[in-house]
Amino acid sequence: VVMLGFSFGVDLVLLGNKSSVQILVFSSKYEEIADHIINDVHRGVTALQSVGWYSQKESKEQVARENEGVKKMSGSFLQNKGKLPVPITGPYHLVSGFGKQKGVIGKGNVQIDNGGIVIQGEKGAKARCIFDGKVTAVFRNDDWAFVLVRHGNYLSVYCQLDKINVKSGDKVKAGDILGEIAEDASGHTRLLFQLRQEKQKLNPTQWIKL
C-alpha cells in the first residue's frame, strides 16, 4: 500500500495532472487494502474478480483510479465519444455496469436491467456536467433529486442527488457542478448516471473516459 502511494506520487510528478493512473494490487486482504486506499490514500478503487489458471482459485485485484480534471473540448457531443469526463468529482469506482446485471438476493438468482451505470465516490462528492448543454428538468422526491441536461439530441441524467445547484433552463458547461450526491440507505455516496439519444438508452462506459 505504501508502494501504491509512492508510485502515484512519482507518476504525478512526471505526468502532472493530465493523466489517469491505474495500479493493480494482488492480495487476499483486498477489503482491508481497498478501505485504506479510499480512506487514507484518497483514491478510488475497483475490485476485479479473477481465477488463477494454475490453482483454479478465485481472487480479487484492486484498481485504484484518480479522477481526471475536465479538459476543454471542441466539436459536437458525438465527436467527443469516449473522451467525456467522469460525471463525479474526486476518487471513484464503478459499482454497476450498463445492461443486464446478474445478482443474488436471498436464494434466488435475479437479473437487473440497468439503464445506466452506478459510480461510487467519497462522501461529499458532487455530480458534474459532462458536456456543454442546457438543464431541461430538475425533479425531486422525498429522498433525492435528479437533473437532466440536453446536449443537442443527446441527454445526460444525474440521479440520486441531494443539494441542487441548477434549475431548469440554466445553460451549463462541461465540469459545472450540478449538485451534491446523496448517500443511499447503506451510507454510500453513489451517482446513478444515464445517457440517452432521445429515448434510446446508451452505454455510458462507451462515452465517458473511465
Residue, then its C-alpha position, 0 to 999 in steps of 0.5 A: v500500500v505504501m508502494l501504491g502511494f509512492s508510485f502515484g506520487v512519482d507518476l504525478v510528478l512526471l505526468g502532472n495532472k493530465s493523466s489517469v493512473q491505474i495500479l493493480v494490487f494482488s492480495s487476499k486482504y483486498e477489503e482491508i487494502a481497498d478501505h485504506i486506499i479510499n480512506d487514507v490514500h484518497r483514491g478510488v478503487t475497483a475490485l476485479q474478480s479473477v481465477g488463477w489458471y494454475s490453482q483454479k482459485e478465485s481472487k480479487e485485484q484492486v484498481a485504484r483510479e484518480n479522477e481526471g480534471v475536465k479538459k476543454m473540448s471542441g466539436s459536437f457531443l458525438q465527436n467527443k465519444g469516449k473522451l467525456p469526463v467522469p460525471i463525479t468529482g474526486p476518487y471513484h469506482l464503478v459499482s454497476g455496469f450498463g445492461k443486464q446485471k446478474g445478482v443474488i438476493g436471498k436464494g434466488n438468482v435475479q437479473i437487473d436491467n440497468g439503464g445506466i451505470v452506478i459510480q461510487g465516490e467519497k462522501g461529499a462528492k458532487a455530480r458534474c456536467i459532462f458536456d456543454g448543454k442546457v438543464t431541461a428538468v430538475f425533479r425531486n422526491d422525498d429522498w433525492a433529486f435528479v437533473l437532466v441536461r440536453h446536449g443537442n439530441y443527446l441527454s445526460v441524467y444525474c440521479q440520486l442527488d441531494k443539494i441542487n445547484v441548477k434549475s431548469g433552463d440554466k445553460v451549463k458547461a462541461g465540469d459545472i457542478l450540478g449538485e451534491i450526491a446523496e448517500d443511499a440507505s447503506g451510507h454510500t455516496r453513489l451517482l446513478f448516471q444515464l445517457r440517452q439519444e432521445k429515448q434510446k438508452l446508451n452505454p455510458t462506459q462507451w462515452i465517458k473516459l473511465 
